[in-house]
Amino acid sequence: MDAALEEAAAAAEDAAETTEAGPGPLPLLPGTQLNLDLYPGGCRRLLHLCAQRPLPLRQVEFLRLSTHEDPGLLEATLAQVPWSLLHLRSLVLKGGQHRGPLGACLRGALTTLPTGLSGLAHLAHLDLSFNKLETLPACVLQLHSLGALLLSHNCLSELPEALGALPTLTFLTVTHNCLQRLPTALGSLSMLQRLDLSENLLDAVPPEIGGLSSLQELNLASNQLRSLPASLAGLRSLRLLVLHSNLLTSVPAGLAHLPMLMHLDLRDNQLRDLPPELLDAPFVRLQGNPLGETSPDSRTPPGTPQDPEMPRLFLTSDLDSFPVTPHGCSVTLACGVRLQFPAGAITTPVTIHYRLWLPEPGLVSLGPHDLLLSRVLELQPHGLAFQQDVSLWLLFVPPRARRCREVVVRTRSDRVWSDLETHVEEEAPKRLWARCHVPHFSWFLVALRPVSNACLVPPEGTLLCSSGHPGVKVTFPPGATEEPRHVSMQVVHMAGRELRALLGEPEAAVSPLLCLSQSGPPVFLQPVTVQLPLPPGVTGFSVDRSRLHLLHRAPPTATWDDITAQVALELTHLYARFQVTHFSWYWLWYTTKSCVEGLARKAWERLRLHRVNLIALQRRRDPEQVLLQCLPRNKVDATLRRLLERYRGPEPSDTVEMFEGEKFFAAFERGIDVDADRPDCVDGRICFVFYSHLKNVKEVYVSTTLDREAQAVRGQVSFYRGSVPAEVPPEAAAARQKKGIDALWIATLPIKLPRLRGAGEHRRGAGLSLAPLNLGNAETGFLTQSNLLSVAGRLGPDWPTVALHLGLPYRALQRIRHEFRDDLDGQIRHMLFSWAERQAGQPGAVELLVKALEQSDRQDVAEEVRAVLELGRHKYQDSIRRTGLAPEDPAGASTLQPSQPVQA
C-alpha cells in the first residue's frame, strides 16, 4: 500500500473513531445528495463512509466537497470516489468557502485530479472553480457524458485540443483565468449552448468558433481582443453576445443579421465605426466608445484605459483586491470606482485592497458649508506612495445646486483631511465622475464645498481675489510674513429674502460671508487689508454708519462678535475695507437692530440647514414591514408617487430642518417594537445620519406584545435629534416640546398593525425565537429570524438569482412561483426560510448566504449581513469578559476602535 492509501486508511480510521465518539450524525442528506463542502474535515467524513460495509453511498448522485484540505488527503479521497459513488452525476470540488483577512475568497488546494475519475460514466456536471489548476486534468477529457464544466477562478493559461472530444458538453465557463489562446477544436462542440470566457488574456478568437451551431450565449468580456473573426456571423442560434471591456476597433458586419440576437454588449472598447444596423439597434450597448471620433478623447489623459497597451481589470462584486505591477494597469471596481496606474507608478508588484464605508460623523470630515456626495472609499495599503501620478475616478450624486460651489475629492492622511485638485467629467446627464491624482492610498470621498481660492503669500506680498465674487479681495503688503505661507478663502452667499424673513425687516441686507484660513503662524507681521462688497442696496455715499456692523467669528466657536468699533472701516461707493492681523470669518450686516450677534448666529445656522420631511410607510401586503425615510422637501411628492403602489401610511411630517451630517433616531412607541437585530438598532431605536444628497432610508420589521386578535394596535414612531440616549424621554413630555433645531423631539407619525382575523393567521411577532431559524453561532455571529426577515424584505425581484446561488434547483423556483402566484413577498420568504430550515445547525450556512448575495450583485445586503455578524461577535465577546470567562484584552483587540467605523 502506497503512502497516499496509507494516509487514506488512517483518515478513515480517525473518522470512524470520531463518529463513535459521538460528534453527531454524518451529513448524509435525504435522497441522492451528499454535501460535505460546508463541513470541516469533509475528506475524512467521506473516507469513513467509503470504508463502511454495506456501502451507504451507492444511491448518491450529487456530491459537494471543499478543496480547502490537505493536498495529499484530498488526492487520496478523490481516488476512492469512482469505486464508491458509481452513479455519481454531479461532482462539485470548489474552493472559495474560506476568506482572507479582508474578505477575499481563497482558492482551494486542488491542482490536478486522479486518473481514476475518468471511470465516472454517468457524470454530467463537474465544478472545479476556485482552485489552482494550471492545466486541465486528462481524466476530464474522458468524461464523455459531461454536460456542464465549470473552471472559473483557476490558473489555466490554455485549453487542450482534446476538449473537442466532449460531444455532450452544453455549458462551459472558464472565467477569471489566464487564457492566452483558445484551441481550434473548440468549434467542434456542436452541442455547446453557453460559453463564458470573460476575465482572461485572450487577444484573438479562432475562426473555428463559428462552428458552434447550438451556441446561445457567448461572453468574451474583459479580455484583450482587438478583432473578431467573421465566422461569428454564422452563430445562428446566438441570443446573447457580451464583448465589453476589450480593445475592439470594429466588429463583423454580419452580427447585424443574426436572427436570434437579443443583446449585444460592446461597452468600453475602441469602436470608431459600426454598421448602421447595429448603431441604431435597441439591444446594442455602446457606452465608452469613441464612435465618430478621429482621435482619442482630448479629455482622456495619456495612459488611461484607452491606451491599447495597458492591461485592464474589471473586478466583480466577489473580489475586494487586485494586483498591480510596474507595467501599470487600468482597474474598474464593482462599485463603479476607476483607477489608472501608469507604467512605472510602482517599482515592485503590490496587491491593492478596497472597501466602501457608509459615512458617519466619526469618519467623514465636512466643513460648515460642505455637502457629502458619495460614500467613503478606503484603499489599502495606507500611505502607499507612487513614482508617477495615479488617477482616481469616483462616481458621485449630482448636486442640486452648484452656484459658487465646486466638487472636490477629499482624502485623509494621518487623521487630517485635505482636498485634491479635482476635475468633473460627465458620462451622461446624471452620471458624473470626480477625477483626481492621488498622492497616496487612504480614505477618499466626494464633497461639494464653496468655491475656494488659494495662493502662496511670499514676503514681497501679493493679492488674493475670489473667483466667485470678484469684489472680495485680500491684499498682503510687503513684510506681512517672513516665510511663504499658504492662504485660502471661501465666500458664501445668503439670499436676501431669507434674511428679511428672519429679521422681519424689509431693508435688512448682508454682504457675502467670507472665510479666511492660513498655514503657519496665526498672526501676520503687517496688517492685511480685506475688501468686502457692501450689502445689496447700500452705497458708501448714502449709508447710515450706525446701521453697519462688521461681525467676526473665530472657529470652532459658533458665536459671532460685533467688532465694528475695533476696526477702521473705509467705505467707497461699493466696497468696505478694513485691516486685520489674523484670519477668521467676516460678515458685513446692514440693519436697524442694535444687538446683531444672536441674529447672526441664527442666520448662519439658516445657511446650513436643510428643509426635510419624514415619512413612515407600511407595505400593503405586509403591514409589519415599515419604511422610514428622511427626504428633502422638494422630493417628497415624487417619492410618494413611486412608493404608494406598494406602501401605505400617514401624510409626511411637517417640514423640519436638519444640518448636514446630523444624527437622529427613530423610536417605536405605544406597543410597537422593532423586530430586528441590526447594527444600526440600539435598544429598539433605529439610528440615522442625515446627508442631503444620499439616501436616508431604512426598512425594518416591527412587532407587538399586545393582543392583535382582540383589536388592532395603534402605535407610533417618533423621531429625535442626536445620538441614541440611554433613556428616551417619556412620550408625553416629548410631544409637548416645540419643534426647532435645539429641540430633542422632531416628529411623530402613526403606525397601525391591523387586527388578526383568526388564531391561525400568520403572526411574525409570535415566533421570533424559533431555534431552527438561527443560522451560525454566538461566537462567530449568527442570524436570527428577524435578520432573515430583513434580508427577505430587501431582495425584491433578485430573489431567484440568490436562490440559484444558494443551490436551489430551478424546478424548486418554478414550484415556489406557482404556489405564491401574485405574492412576491411570499415567494421570497418561502424560499429563504425553507432554505434556512434545511441549513439550521450546519456550519458555514451564513457564509453561503453572504456569498450568494455577492454573486447576485446584492453587495448592499451582503454588507448588512456582515455587519450584523460583526455586531453579534462583539456582543458575545463583551458578555464573556463581563462574566469573567475570558481574560480582559488590554489592547482592546476584540472591540472596534473609534477610527474603524462600523460598516452597515
Secondary structure, DSSP 8 states (H G I E B T S, - for coil): --HHHHHHHHHHHHHHHHHHT------B-SSSEEE-TTSTTHHHHHHHHHHSSS-TTTT--EEEEES-S-HHHHHHHHHHHHHH-TT--EEEEE--SSB-TTS-B---S-----GGGGG-TT--EEE--SS--SS--GGGGG-TT--EEE--SS--S---GGGGG-TT--EEE--SS------GGGGG-TT--EEE--SS------GGGGG-TT--EEE--SS------GGGGG-TT--EEE--SS--S---GGGGG-TT--EEE--SS------HHHHT-TTEE-TT--TT-SS--TTS-TTSTT-TTS-EEE--TT--EEEE-TT-EEEE-TTS-EEEE-TTS-SS-EEEEEEEE---TTT----TT-EE-S-EEEEESTT---SS-EEEEEEE---S--TTEEEEEEEEETTEEEEE-EEEEEEETTEEEEEEEESS-SEEEEEEEE-EEEEEE-TT-EEEE-SS-TT-EEEE-TTS-SS-EEEEEEEE---HHHHHHHHT-TT-EE--EEEEEESS-SS-SS-EEEEEE--TT--TTT--GGGEEEEEE-TT----EE-GGGS--EE-SSEEEEEESS--EEEEEE-S-S--HHHHHHHHHHHHEEEEEEEEEEESS-TTEEEEEEEEGGGHHHHHHHHTTTEE-------EEEETTEEEEEEEESS-EE----TTEETTEEEEEE-TTS--EEEEEEE-SS-TTTS-EEEEEEEEESS--SS---HHHHHHS--STT-SEEEEEEEEE---SSTTS--GGGGTT-GGG-EEETTTEEE-HHHHHHHHHHHGGGHHHHHHHTT--HHHHHHHHHHTTT-HHHHHHHHHHHHHHHHTT-TTHHHHHHHHHHHTT-HHHHHHHHHHHHHHHHHHHHHHHHTTSS---TT-TTS--TTS----
